[in-house]
Structure formats: C-alpha cells, structure tokens
C-alpha cells in the first residue's frame, strides 16, 4: 500500500502590533523556560551531592517538579517588574 504525504508551507505577514505581541510572548516563554531549567539544574546538582535524594525520587517527581515550577513562575510573574 502506497501512502502519499503532503506538506504545506505558510508564511505569515504580521502587522506591527502582532509582531510586538509575538516578541513579548516568546520573550516570556524564554524567561520561564530558563528559570525552570535553572531550577532543574540546581536540583540535579543537589541530588549529586546527596545520594539519599536520588533514592527518594519517584515516577511522579517530574510532574511534581513541573507543578512546583509552574506555581513559582505564576507567583513571580505577578510581582515581576519585567512584565509589560
């Protein structure tokens, strides 16, 4: 059986306000990603220094980590001066 695949290319021509909105949105996304990465690296370094910490981690630790980072980022964004 032969399957044909199609690909579509789209090009956007945003207006000036849309461009500004994209820049702000991607800036915020990059900020949150970097903060979460920083926190994850810190936790990894702590677990290397403390072998008991590795044994305490479970399958739900990734979900717990995500939720805690999300909650931290939400409280930080409400009080951060970098917001537009």
MMTF fields as JSON, N, C-alpha, C and O atoms, coordinates in Angstrom:
{
  "mmtfVersion": "1.0.0",
  "mmtfProducer": "UNKNOWN",
  "numBonds": 335,
  "numAtoms": 336,
  "numGroups": 84,
  "numChains": 1,
  "numModels": 1,
  "chainsPerModel": [1],
  "groupsPerChain": [84],
  "chainIdList": ["A"],
  "bondAtomList": [4, 2, 8, 6, 12, 10, 16, 14, 20, 18, 24, 22, 28, 26, 32, 30, 36, 34, 40, 38, 44, 42, 48, 46, 52, 50, 56, 54, 60, 58, 64, 62, 68, 66, 72, 70, 76, 74, 80, 78, 84, 82, 88, 86, 92, 90, 96, 94, 100, 98, 104, 102, 108, 106, 112, 110, 116, 114, 120, 118, 124, 122, 128, 126, 132, 130, 136, 134, 140, 138, 144, 142, 148, 146, 152, 150, 156, 154, 160, 158, 164, 162, 168, 166, 172, 170, 176, 174, 180, 178, 184, 182, 188, 186, 192, 190, 196, 194, 200, 198, 204, 202, 208, 206, 212, 210, 216, 214, 220, 218, 224, 222, 228, 226, 232, 230, 236, 234, 240, 238, 244, 242, 248, 246, 252, 250, 256, 254, 260, 258, 264, 262, 268, 266, 272, 270, 276, 274, 280, 278, 284, 282, 288, 286, 292, 290, 296, 294, 300, 298, 304, 302, 308, 306, 312, 310, 316, 314, 320, 318, 324, 322, 328, 326, 332, 330],
  "bondOrderList": [1, 1, 1, 1, 1, 1, 1, 1, 1, 1, 1, 1, 1, 1, 1, 1, 1, 1, 1, 1, 1, 1, 1, 1, 1, 1, 1, 1, 1, 1, 1, 1, 1, 1, 1, 1, 1, 1, 1, 1, 1, 1, 1, 1, 1, 1, 1, 1, 1, 1, 1, 1, 1, 1, 1, 1, 1, 1, 1, 1, 1, 1, 1, 1, 1, 1, 1, 1, 1, 1, 1, 1, 1, 1, 1, 1, 1, 1, 1, 1, 1, 1, 1],
  "groupList": [{"groupName": "UNK", "atomNameList": ["N", "CA", "C", "O"], "elementList": ["N", "C", "C", "O"], "formalChargeList": [0, 0, 0, 0], "bondAtomList": [1, 0, 2, 1, 3, 2], "bondOrderList": [1, 1, 2], "singleLetterCode": "X", "chemCompType": "L-PEPTIDE LINKING"}],
  "groupTypeList": [0, 0, 0, 0, 0, 0, 0, 0, 0, 0, 0, 0, 0, 0, 0, 0, 0, 0, 0, 0, 0, 0, 0, 0, 0, 0, 0, 0, 0, 0, 0, 0, 0, 0, 0, 0, 0, 0, 0, 0, 0, 0, 0, 0, 0, 0, 0, 0, 0, 0, 0, 0, 0, 0, 0, 0, 0, 0, 0, 0, 0, 0, 0, 0, 0, 0, 0, 0, 0, 0, 0, 0, 0, 0, 0, 0, 0, 0, 0, 0, 0, 0, 0, 0],
  "groupIdList": [1, 2, 3, 4, 5, 6, 7, 8, 9, 10, 11, 12, 13, 14, 15, 16, 17, 18, 19, 20, 21, 22, 23, 24, 25, 26, 27, 28, 29, 30, 31, 32, 33, 34, 35, 36, 37, 38, 39, 40, 41, 42, 43, 44, 45, 46, 47, 48, 49, 50, 51, 52, 53, 54, 55, 56, 57, 58, 59, 60, 61, 62, 63, 64, 65, 66, 67, 68, 69, 70, 71, 72, 73, 74, 75, 76, 77, 78, 79, 80, 81, 82, 83, 84],
  "secStructList": [7, 7, 7, 7, 7, 7, 7, 7, 7, 7, 7, 7, 7, 7, 7, 2, 2, 2, 2, 2, 2, 2, 2, 2, 2, 2, 2, 2, 2, 2, 2, 2, 2, 2, 2, 2, 2, 2, 2, 2, 2, 2, 2, 2, 2, 2, 2, 2, 2, 7, 2, 2, 2, 2, 2, 2, 7, 7, 6, 6, 2, 2, 2, 2, 2, 2, 2, 2, 2, 2, 2, 2, 2, 2, 2, 2, 2, 2, 2, 7, 1, 1, 7, 7],
  "xCoordList": [0.84, 0.0, 0.892, 1.798, 0.652, 1.433, 0.694, -0.493, 1.427, 0.847, 1.497, 2.722, 0.684, 1.19, 1.136, 0.141, 2.222, 2.282, 2.296, 2.98, 1.555, 1.531, 2.138, 2.007, 2.785, 3.332, 2.837, 2.737, 2.536, 2.091, 3.04, 3.491, 3.334, 4.142, 3.277, 2.55, 3.378, 2.644, 3.621, 4.607, 3.354, 4.166, 3.239, 2.199, 3.634, 2.83, 3.396, 4.61, 2.527, 2.91, 2.193, 1.192, 2.719, 2.021, 2.136, 3.089, 1.144, 1.173, 2.14, 2.613, 2.434, 3.376, 2.909, 3.716, 1.629, 1.181, 1.288, 1.606, 1.024, 1.153, 2.611, 2.906, 3.533, 4.964, 5.39, 6.121, 4.929, 5.259, 4.702, 5.354, 3.496, 2.883, 3.676, 3.895, 4.106, 4.931, 6.236, 6.659, 6.871, 8.149, 7.973, 8.784, 6.919, 6.657, 6.354, 6.863, 5.517, 5.131, 6.337, 6.536, 7.143, 8.306, 9.354, 10.094, 9.426, 10.327, 9.909, 10.754, 8.62, 8.109, 8.333, 8.731, 8.077, 8.272, 9.738, 10.04, 10.642, 12.076, 12.477, 13.274, 11.918, 12.217, 11.784, 12.554, 10.553, 10.029, 10.83, 11.161, 11.147, 11.922, 13.28, 13.704, 13.955, 15.275, 15.208, 16.097, 14.17, 14.012, 13.767, 14.33, 12.93, 12.666, 13.93, 14.212, 14.684, 15.928, 16.921, 17.59, 17.021, 17.913, 17.547, 18.423, 16.256, 15.783, 16.082, 16.49, 15.878, 16.135, 17.621, 17.977, 18.476, 19.921, 20.32, 21.138, 19.729, 20.024, 19.627, 20.385, 18.448, 18.001, 18.89, 19.164, 19.336, 20.229, 21.551, 22.064, 22.104, 23.372, 23.212, 24.103, 22.092, 21.846, 21.763, 22.262, 21.136, 20.992, 22.335, 22.55, 23.238, 24.578, 25.348, 26.115, 25.149, 25.855, 25.253, 25.939, 23.97, 23.275, 22.736, 21.673, 23.446, 22.99, 21.625, 20.923, 21.227, 19.918, 18.789, 17.689, 19.047, 17.996, 17.578, 16.411, 18.505, 18.175, 17.204, 16.31, 17.373, 16.515, 15.095, 14.154, 14.93, 13.602, 12.771, 11.548, 13.416, 12.678, 11.846, 12.229, 10.709, 9.835, 9.37, 9.8, 8.495, 7.986, 7.201, 7.13, 6.625, 5.831, 6.689, 6.16, 7.99, 8.821, 8.847, 8.914, 8.796, 8.801, 7.523, 7.565, 6.405, 5.131, 5.141, 4.712, 5.625, 5.711, 6.627, 6.329, 7.752, 8.684, 8.013, 8.139, 7.306, 6.63, 5.612, 5.554, 4.812, 3.788, 4.423, 3.945, 5.498, 6.133, 6.744, 6.666, 7.353, 7.916, 6.821, 6.973, 5.723, 4.611, 4.075, 3.81, 3.917, 3.4, 4.372, 3.962, 5.68, 6.677, 6.666, 6.756, 6.557, 6.588, 5.342, 5.415, 4.207, 2.99, 3.083, 2.651, 3.644, 3.766, 4.82, 4.677, 5.873, 6.905, 6.391, 6.703, 5.605, 5.154, 4.199, 4.128, 3.469, 2.545, 3.295, 2.787, 4.501, 5.237, 6.46, 7.156, 6.741, 7.958, 7.81, 6.734, 8.914, 8.901, 9.14, 8.959, 9.539, 9.847, 8.586, 8.643, 7.456, 6.211, 5.846, 6.131, 5.218, 4.805, 3.359, 2.82],
  "yCoordList": [-1.171, 0.0, 1.244, 1.352, 2.154, 3.377, 4.519, 4.747, 5.224, 6.36, 7.641, 7.755, 8.577, 9.865, 10.855, 10.958, 11.569, 12.586, 13.96, 14.177, 14.867, 16.228, 17.156, 16.942, 18.162, 19.184, 20.542, 20.814, 21.372, 22.722, 23.709, 23.488, 24.778, 25.844, 27.092, 27.429, 27.757, 29.0, 30.09, 29.84, 31.254, 32.398, 33.438, 33.768, 33.951, 34.952, 36.343, 36.531, 37.277, 38.676, 39.459, 40.132, 39.361, 40.017, 41.538, 42.089, 42.174, 43.628, 44.025, 43.163, 45.285, 45.756, 45.388, 44.894, 45.611, 45.192, 43.68, 43.235, 42.891, 41.434, 41.045, 40.151, 41.71, 41.439, 41.718, 40.932, 42.838, 43.181, 42.153, 41.79, 41.686, 40.666, 39.361, 38.729, 38.954, 37.75, 37.89, 36.961, 39.038, 39.269, 39.176, 38.548, 39.796, 39.74, 38.317, 37.855, 37.627, 36.263, 35.337, 34.605, 35.359, 34.481, 34.874, 34.019, 36.158, 36.595, 36.021, 35.573, 36.029, 35.458, 33.952, 33.406, 33.288, 31.834, 31.493, 30.56, 32.243, 32.005, 32.237, 31.482, 33.288, 33.59, 32.444, 31.995, 31.976, 30.887, 29.607, 28.905, 29.294, 28.095, 28.148, 27.17, 29.285, 29.406, 29.304, 28.717, 29.865, 29.752, 28.3, 27.83, 27.593, 26.188, 25.341, 24.438, 25.638, 24.915, 25.165, 24.238, 26.405, 26.755, 25.98, 25.471, 25.892, 25.156, 23.663, 23.018, 23.126, 21.704, 21.37, 20.341, 22.244, 22.047, 22.108, 21.315, 23.061, 23.184, 21.912, 21.424, 21.378, 20.144, 18.96, 18.1, 18.921, 17.844, 17.919, 16.9, 19.126, 19.296, 18.907, 18.285, 19.265, 18.877, 17.366, 16.809, 16.702, 15.25, 14.549, 13.459, 15.169, 14.576, 14.668, 13.765, 15.75, 15.932, 15.079, 14.713, 14.768, 13.997, 12.71, 12.734, 11.582, 10.328, 9.862, 9.17, 10.22, 9.808, 10.478, 9.931, 11.648, 12.369, 11.619, 11.677, 10.917, 10.157, 9.027, 8.742, 8.392, 7.264, 7.716, 6.932, 8.95, 9.447, 9.807, 9.909, 10.002, 10.385, 9.222, 8.058, 9.559, 8.528, 8.947, 9.975, 8.154, 8.468, 9.773, 10.44, 10.133, 11.358, 12.596, 13.707, 12.429, 13.58, 14.598, 15.801, 14.143, 15.077, 15.913, 17.122, 15.277, 16.016, 16.985, 18.131, 16.531, 17.39, 18.57, 19.695, 18.313, 19.378, 20.404, 21.608, 19.935, 20.85, 21.714, 22.925, 21.098, 21.839, 22.877, 24.009, 22.497, 23.461, 24.617, 25.765, 24.331, 25.402, 26.302, 27.523, 25.7, 26.492, 27.425, 28.599, 26.899, 27.724, 28.846, 29.975, 28.518, 29.551, 30.625, 31.815, 30.207, 31.189, 32.065, 33.25, 31.501, 32.299, 33.35, 34.488, 32.976, 33.968, 35.011, 36.177, 34.613, 35.575, 36.548, 37.738, 36.057, 36.936, 37.996, 39.08, 37.716, 38.711, 39.877, 40.998, 39.621, 40.674, 41.15, 42.055, 40.579, 40.927, 42.267, 42.625, 42.99, 44.297, 44.181, 45.164, 43.015, 42.872, 42.73, 42.814, 42.516, 42.369, 43.664, 44.747, 43.56, 44.741, 45.044, 46.002],
  "zCoordList": [0.0, 0.0, 0.0, 0.826, -0.89, -1.012, -0.334, -0.567, 0.507, 1.211, 0.694, 0.652, 0.312, -0.134, 1.017, 1.734, 1.17, 2.207, 1.56, 0.56, 2.122, 1.616, 2.654, 3.86, 2.175, 3.063, 2.595, 1.399, 3.557, 3.251, 3.913, 5.037, 3.23, 3.801, 3.874, 2.939, 4.999, 5.185, 5.567, 6.26, 5.131, 5.52, 6.117, 5.547, 7.275, 7.95, 7.688, 7.609, 7.561, 7.428, 8.537, 8.288, 9.757, 10.872, 10.788, 10.238, 11.347, 11.441, 12.55, 13.291, 12.673, 13.696, 15.11, 15.898, 15.461, 16.806, 17.024, 18.127, 15.98, 16.106, 16.311, 17.104, 15.602, 15.773, 17.214, 17.816, 17.757, 19.14, 20.106, 21.084, 19.83, 20.677, 20.624, 21.657, 19.43, 19.293, 20.057, 20.744, 19.944, 20.624, 22.137, 22.817, 22.669, 24.108, 24.56, 25.581, 23.784, 24.147, 24.17, 25.14, 23.113, 23.062, 24.09, 24.578, 24.424, 25.49, 26.829, 27.604, 27.108, 28.357, 28.404, 29.433, 27.288, 27.224, 27.48, 28.225, 26.868, 27.05, 28.512, 29.069, 29.129, 30.526, 31.44, 32.289, 31.263, 32.1, 31.868, 32.824, 30.605, 30.304, 31.002, 31.618, 30.903, 31.523, 33.038, 33.653, 33.652, 35.109, 35.523, 36.512, 34.768, 35.089, 34.883, 35.671, 33.823, 33.578, 34.701, 35.158, 35.147, 36.254, 37.515, 38.215, 37.8, 38.972, 38.839, 39.804, 37.652, 37.435, 37.589, 38.163, 37.076, 37.218, 38.693, 39.159, 39.421, 40.847, 41.595, 42.433, 41.299, 41.952, 41.586, 42.422, 40.335, 39.899, 40.651, 41.114, 40.773, 41.489, 42.955, 43.533, 43.554, 44.946, 45.094, 46.072, 44.133, 44.238, 44.037, 44.567, 43.275, 43.125, 44.437, 44.774, 45.173, 46.435, 47.545, 48.5, 47.413, 48.435, 47.814, 47.195, 47.964, 47.327, 47.813, 47.076, 49.029, 49.541, 48.768, 48.682, 48.208, 47.482, 46.225, 45.838, 45.577, 44.372, 44.677, 43.88, 45.809, 46.163, 46.473, 46.341, 46.878, 47.243, 46.02, 46.115, 44.873, 43.676, 43.165, 43.286, 42.595, 42.042, 40.664, 40.141, 40.079, 38.739, 38.718, 37.686, 39.831, 39.875, 40.123, 40.17, 40.282, 40.605, 39.462, 39.716, 38.225, 37.093, 37.104, 36.877, 37.364, 37.419, 38.596, 38.463, 39.739, 40.912, 40.65, 41.05, 39.973, 39.632, 38.73, 38.952, 37.722, 36.801, 37.535, 37.321, 38.396, 39.127, 40.047, 40.129, 40.739, 41.638, 40.855, 41.292, 39.7, 38.871, 38.329, 38.292, 37.91, 37.396, 38.471, 38.21, 39.68, 40.771, 41.12, 41.39, 41.112, 41.396, 40.32, 40.623, 39.068, 37.989, 38.015, 37.69, 38.394, 38.468, 39.563, 39.373, 40.71, 41.779, 41.431, 41.801, 40.727, 40.336, 39.287, 39.34, 38.333, 37.258, 37.763, 37.186, 38.815, 39.35, 39.972, 40.004, 40.466, 41.149, 40.36, 40.819, 39.204, 38.477, 37.77, 37.291, 37.721, 37.079, 35.57, 34.851, 35.078, 33.648, 32.806, 31.579, 33.457, 32.689, 31.999, 32.51, 30.838, 30.067, 30.325, 29.77]
}
